[in-house]
């Protein structure tokens, strides 16, 4: 069996959508989910917050 088939059968999670391609609404939902779960030290959370700030600056 190839490695690709083994990975899909093992139930590995799908890759996350790139942060740059997320809408502002999607970013806000993900940030809220991290805060509810108290995972605010996560690197992914920090990247989401940074991207949110960048989007806010560019809309001014």
C-alpha positions as CSV (number, residue, x, y, z in Angstrom):
1,X,0.0,0.0,0.0
2,X,1.3,3.5,-0.8
3,X,1.9,6.0,2.0
4,X,-1.0,8.2,0.9
5,X,-3.5,5.4,1.3
6,X,-2.1,4.5,4.7
7,X,-2.4,8.1,5.9
8,X,-6.0,8.4,4.8
9,X,-7.0,5.1,6.3
10,X,-5.3,5.9,9.6
11,X,-7.7,8.8,10.1
12,X,-5.2,11.7,10.0
13,X,-6.8,15.1,10.1
14,X,-7.1,17.3,7.1
15,X,-4.6,20.1,6.7
16,X,-5.7,23.5,8.0
17,X,-6.7,26.2,5.5
18,X,-3.9,28.8,5.1
19,X,-4.5,31.8,7.3
20,X,-4.0,34.2,4.4
21,X,-7.0,32.6,2.6
22,X,-9.4,32.9,5.6
23,X,-12.0,35.6,5.7
24,X,-12.2,38.0,8.7
25,X,-15.3,36.1,9.9
26,X,-13.6,32.7,9.8
27,X,-10.6,34.1,11.6
28,X,-12.8,35.5,14.4
29,X,-14.5,32.2,14.8
30,X,-11.2,30.3,15.1
31,X,-9.9,32.9,17.6
32,X,-13.0,32.6,19.7
33,X,-12.7,28.8,19.6
34,X,-9.1,28.9,20.9
35,X,-10.0,31.4,23.6
36,X,-13.0,29.2,24.8
37,X,-10.6,26.2,25.0
38,X,-8.0,28.4,26.7
39,X,-5.3,27.6,24.1
40,X,-4.1,31.1,23.8
41,X,-0.5,30.1,23.9
42,X,-0.8,28.1,20.7
43,X,1.4,29.2,17.8
44,X,-1.6,28.9,15.4
45,X,-3.6,31.2,17.7
46,X,-0.9,33.8,17.7
47,X,-0.7,33.7,13.9
48,X,-4.5,34.1,13.7
49,X,-4.4,37.2,16.0
50,X,-1.5,38.6,13.9
51,X,-3.4,38.1,10.7
52,X,-6.5,39.7,12.2
53,X,-4.5,42.8,13.1
54,X,-3.0,43.0,9.5
55,X,-6.5,42.8,8.0
56,X,-7.7,45.6,10.3
57,X,-4.8,47.8,9.3
58,X,-5.3,47.3,5.6
59,X,-9.0,48.1,5.8
60,X,-8.3,51.6,7.3
